[in-house]
Every structure is written in C-alpha cells, then in structure tokens.
Amino acid sequence: MDKINRRKFIRTGLTGVTGLSIIGSGIINSGFTISGNSVVDKVKLGESGLTVSRIAMGTGTIGYNKSSNQTRLGMDKFVKLAHHAYDRGINFYDMADGYGSHPYVGAAIKTLPREKVILMTKIWTYEEGSKEIEPVDKVLDRYRTEIGSDYLDILLMHCMTKGDWNKTRKYYMDALAKAKQDGIIKAVGVSCHNIDALAEAAVNPWVDVIMARLNPFGTAMDGTPEAVNEILAKAKRNGKGVIGMKIFGEGKHVSDDERQKSITFALTKGNIHCMTLGLESEVQLDDAVEKVMALA
C-alpha cells in the first residue's frame, strides 16, 4: 500500500496521532482528563445487526507499510492499551491490512471473549483488470489467521476516492458479498475519502457500514461539515451504520477546547453512530472516554 498524504506526520507541538499525546513515558500533557471511571456505552450500528461501543480503538495513526503509531508501541504496550480500552467499555477494534495491526489485535483478544468483541478491518482494492488483484478469499484467510478469529465482524473496502467505486470494484463487492453469505464476515462497506464516493455509499444497497471523515472544522474532510452531514443523514435513513473518523481533523485540532468541540460536534450534530479514535496511551484513552460519556 502506498503512502497517502493524508497520513503524513503533522507536528503541532504535540507528538503522536490525533494530537492526543504523551511526551515521554509517564509525562502527562496538560488538559487531559485523568480521573473518572466512565464506561463507554454501546450503540446499534444502523441496520448492520451489530452493536458496538460508541468509541472504536483505532490502530492506524500514521499507518502505512504495515505499521502505525499504535503498532510502534510494541506488542506488550499495545496489548496493555487494548485491554485498558476493553476495561473502559471499548469492545470495537478498528484495523487495516496496511496498518499491520492484525497480529497486535489478535494478541490482545486472545484473553477476551470473542463474542463480546467487534473486529473491523479493511482491504486495499484495485480497479478491475489490475494485475495486483489478489483473490479475496485468500486475503480473508490471511486476515483471519493473523487475527486469530474464524470470522470478521466488519470488512470495508479501504479509501474510496471516486464516485464510481461500485463499478470499478465490482470484483471485490461480489467476493465480499459471498464471504458475508458464507459467514466469514458479518457486514461490508467502505471507508470514504471523496464526497462522490460517500454519496454513492449512502444509497448503495451493498453497503452496510460507512466510515466518513467528520469534524466541526472541515479539516481533512470530503466537503464542508454541513455537506457531509447531509449525506450521512441520508445514509442513516437508508439503514447504513455510520462511523466517524478524523474527529480531531487528523491531529490538527488538539487543544483541550478543540477536542471538546470536536467530540461535542460528533455526538450532538454529526450523523454518526460511533467514532474511531487513534489513541496511543491510557491517559489519552481515559480523556476521550470521559469527554464522550459526559455527552452521551
């Protein structure tokens, strides 16, 4: 998978993804909520048949070439963070092949009840006729082996950037529909990085779940917050499960006030069911949980 500009490292005076950062071991940035014992609630993900935590643990910050900020924590720290997330009510783990996070989540869920965990990952796709197309059944076999699970809850086609993806990715759509029929995956969908792709996803009957970029600043989004929200409202009316991403504008809006504004917008004005957050420490995670549950 090629590097994508949207994932480039952005220094804002804080390190790490989403701007929620611990600088050095044990040193806490000011503005983070470090007390409280809220547990994240669960929500129905549209008509997908799945119930998920309102926050998903993202694993793809600065994710490319089979690594991310989360995997770069190392296996032990990653597993500890994933278990801390579970203890705070987060049962939803957001992965992708390109992040290299499958084995890490796999190690984390070994001691967790599989039926209480929601696993979502993504497949990088190529246009019809490309020599790089790999048989989807083989890809899914590899994913399940890497994660250590017989099935996946959600499988998304990763990073749709054109409105005609329903035509150029028909091979993947058909193969994933068969995998869904066979019980290998429970729900299918797309992550979108283009407003035309998002508009198609909102009405396409194949789609169960959509990942969309949304924040109040319009940063790293596919359109204005108003335009994106209008499409997501249509998606929800059509029964799609909607997951918000880039909630903090790809790490560009990281002050405490901006984080609060972003979460407030997502929960009170955004047409989403839940959100994925790429957190890198227990302090960041606790801060997000407390902010979300104060409004949920």
C-alpha positions in Angstrom: 0.0 0.0 0.0 1.4 3.3 -1.0 1.9 6.1 1.5 -1.0 8.5 1.4 -0.6 12.2 2.0 -3.5 12.3 4.4 -1.5 10.1 6.8 1.7 12.2 6.8 3.1 13.1 10.2 2.0 16.5 11.4 3.9 18.2 14.1 1.8 20.6 16.2 3.9 20.9 19.3 2.5 17.6 20.5 3.7 14.3 19.2 1.6 11.3 18.1 -1.7 10.9 16.4 -4.9 12.9 16.7 -2.9 15.4 18.8 -3.6 13.5 22.0 -0.1 12.9 23.2 2.1 11.8 26.0 5.6 13.2 25.5 7.8 10.7 27.1 7.0 7.9 29.4 4.7 8.9 32.3 4.6 12.6 31.5 1.1 13.8 31.1 0.2 16.8 28.8 -1.9 19.4 30.5 -5.6 19.5 29.5 -6.2 15.7 29.7 -8.8 14.3 32.0 -7.1 11.7 34.1 -9.8 10.9 36.6 -13.2 9.3 36.4 -14.4 5.7 35.7 -16.9 6.1 33.0 -17.6 3.1 30.8 -18.3 3.6 27.1 -21.9 2.7 26.2 -23.0 0.5 23.2 -25.0 1.6 20.2 -26.7 -0.2 17.3 -24.7 0.3 14.1 -27.5 1.1 11.8 -29.2 -2.0 10.4 -26.0 -4.0 10.2 -27.2 -6.2 13.0 -24.1 -5.2 15.1 -23.9 -3.5 18.5 -20.7 -1.7 19.1 -19.0 0.6 21.6 -19.5 4.3 20.9 -15.7 4.6 20.6 -13.7 2.2 18.5 -10.0 1.8 19.2 -8.2 3.0 16.1 -4.9 1.3 15.2 -3.8 3.2 12.1 -2.3 6.5 13.2 0.4 7.4 10.7 -0.4 4.0 9.3 1.4 2.7 6.2 3.7 0.0 5.0 2.3 -2.4 7.7 3.0 -0.2 10.7 1.3 2.6 12.7 1.9 4.6 15.8 -0.1 2.0 17.7 1.9 -1.0 16.4 5.1 1.0 17.0 4.3 1.0 20.7 5.4 -2.6 20.7 3.3 -5.7 21.3 3.3 -5.6 25.1 2.3 -1.9 25.3 -0.3 -2.4 22.6 -1.9 -5.3 24.3 -2.0 -3.4 27.6 -3.6 -0.4 25.9 -6.2 -2.6 24.1 -7.1 -4.3 27.4 -7.4 -0.9 29.1 -9.8 0.1 26.3 -11.8 -3.0 26.9 -12.0 -2.3 30.6 -13.4 1.2 29.8 -16.1 -0.4 27.6 -14.5 -0.2 24.2 -15.1 -3.6 22.5 -14.6 -2.3 19.0 -11.2 -2.6 17.3 -10.5 -0.8 14.0 -7.8 -2.3 11.9 -6.5 -2.4 8.4 -4.0 -4.6 6.4 -1.9 -1.6 5.7 -1.6 -0.7 9.3 0.0 -4.0 10.2 -2.3 -4.2 13.2 -3.9 -7.6 12.7 -1.4 -9.6 14.8 -1.5 -6.9 17.6 -5.2 -7.0 17.9 -5.1 -10.8 17.6 -2.7 -10.9 20.6 -5.0 -8.6 22.6 -8.2 -10.5 22.1 -6.7 -13.9 23.0 -7.8 -13.5 26.6 -11.1 -11.7 25.7 -14.4 -13.4 25.0 -14.6 -13.3 21.1 -18.4 -12.9 21.1 -18.1 -9.7 23.0 -15.6 -8.1 20.7 -16.2 -6.4 17.4 -13.4 -6.6 14.8 -13.3 -4.3 11.8 -10.6 -4.3 9.2 -10.1 -3.1 5.6 -8.9 -4.4 2.3 -7.0 -2.3 -0.2 -8.6 -2.6 -3.6 -7.5 -2.1 -7.2 -9.6 -1.3 -10.2 -11.0 -4.2 -12.3 -8.3 -5.6 -14.6 -5.4 -4.7 -12.3 -2.6 -7.3 -12.1 -2.4 -6.5 -8.4 -5.7 -8.0 -7.5 -5.3 -10.9 -5.1 -8.2 -13.4 -4.6 -10.4 -12.1 -1.8 -10.9 -15.5 -0.3 -7.1 -15.8 0.1 -6.9 -12.3 1.6 -9.6 -13.1 4.1 -7.9 -16.4 5.1 -4.7 -14.4 5.8 -6.6 -11.8 7.8 -8.3 -14.4 9.9 -5.0 -16.2 10.5 -3.2 -13.0 11.5 -6.0 -12.0 13.9 -6.8 -15.5 15.2 -10.5 -15.4 14.5 -12.7 -17.6 12.4 -14.8 -14.6 11.3 -14.6 -10.8 11.0 -17.4 -8.5 12.1 -16.9 -5.8 9.5 -14.8 -5.7 6.3 -14.5 -2.4 4.5 -13.0 -1.6 1.1 -10.4 0.9 2.1 -10.2 4.5 1.0 -12.7 5.0 -1.9 -11.7 8.2 -3.8 -14.1 8.1 -6.7 -17.9 8.0 -7.0 -17.8 5.1 -9.5 -16.3 2.6 -7.0 -19.5 0.5 -7.3 -18.4 -0.2 -10.9 -14.6 -0.4 -10.7 -14.6 -2.5 -7.5 -17.4 -5.0 -8.5 -15.0 -7.9 -8.2 -14.4 -7.1 -4.5 -18.1 -6.4 -3.9 -19.1 -9.7 -5.3 -16.4 -11.6 -3.4 -17.2 -9.9 -0.1 -20.9 -10.5 -0.5 -20.1 -14.2 -0.9 -17.9 -14.1 2.2 -20.8 -12.5 4.1 -23.2 -15.2 2.8 -20.7 -17.8 4.0 -20.5 -16.3 7.5 -16.8 -15.3 7.2 -17.8 -11.6 7.6 -21.0 -10.1 9.1 -21.1 -6.7 7.5 -19.5 -5.0 4.5 -18.9 -1.4 3.5 -16.4 1.3 2.5 -14.2 4.0 4.0 -14.6 7.2 2.0 -12.2 9.9 1.0 -14.2 11.7 -1.6 -17.7 13.2 -1.4 -18.9 11.4 -4.6 -17.7 8.1 -3.1 -19.6 9.0 0.1 -22.7 9.9 -1.8 -22.7 6.6 -3.6 -22.2 4.7 -0.3 -25.2 6.4 1.3 -27.5 4.9 -1.3 -25.8 1.7 -2.4 -27.7 -1.4 -1.2 -24.5 -3.4 -0.9 -23.2 -1.1 1.8 -23.9 -2.0 5.5 -21.3 0.3 7.1 -19.6 3.6 6.1 -16.6 5.3 7.5 -16.6 9.0 6.9 -14.4 11.9 7.9 -16.2 14.4 10.1 -15.2 17.3 12.4 -16.5 20.8 13.1 -13.5 22.4 11.4 -13.9 20.9 8.0 -10.3 19.7 8.2 -9.2 16.7 6.2 -12.8 16.1 5.1 -14.5 15.4 1.8 -16.6 18.6 1.9 -18.0 21.0 4.4 -19.3 19.6 7.7 -22.8 20.6 6.5 -22.5 18.8 3.1 -21.0 15.7 4.6 -23.6 15.6 7.4 -26.4 15.9 4.9 -25.1 12.8 3.1 -24.6 10.9 6.3 -28.2 11.7 7.3 -29.4 10.1 4.1 -27.1 7.1 4.8 -28.6 6.7 8.3 -32.1 6.9 6.8 -31.1 4.1 4.5 -30.1 1.9 7.4 -26.3 2.3 7.0 -24.1 2.1 10.0 -22.0 5.3 10.1 -18.6 5.5 11.8 -17.0 8.9 12.1 -13.2 9.3 11.6 -10.8 12.2 11.6 -12.8 13.6 14.6 -9.8 15.8 15.6 -9.0 16.8 12.0 -6.1 14.4 11.5 -4.3 15.8 14.6 -4.6 19.4 13.6 -7.1 20.3 16.4 -5.6 19.1 19.6 -6.1 21.6 22.4 -8.5 20.6 25.1 -11.1 23.1 23.8 -10.7 21.8 20.3 -11.0 18.2 21.4 -14.1 19.0 23.4 -15.6 20.9 20.5 -14.9 18.0 18.2 -16.5 15.4 20.4 -19.4 17.6 21.1 -20.0 18.1 17.4 -19.7 14.4 16.6 -22.1 13.4 19.3 -24.7 16.2 19.1 -24.6 17.4 15.4 -22.9 14.6 13.5 -25.0 12.0 11.8 -22.8 9.1 13.0 -23.5 6.1 15.3 -20.0 5.9 16.7 -16.4 7.2 16.1 -12.9 5.7 15.8 -10.1 7.4 17.7 -6.5 6.6 17.2 -5.3 6.8 20.8 -1.8 6.0 21.9 -1.9 5.9 25.7 -4.1 5.1 28.6 -4.3 8.8 29.5 -5.4 9.8 26.0 -8.0 7.0 26.1 -9.3 7.9 29.5 -9.6 11.6 28.4 -11.6 10.6 25.4 -13.9 8.2 27.3 -14.7 10.9 29.9 -15.4 13.5 27.3 -17.6 11.2 25.2 -19.6 9.8 28.1 -20.2 13.3 29.6 -22.3 13.9 26.5 -23.6 10.5 25.5 
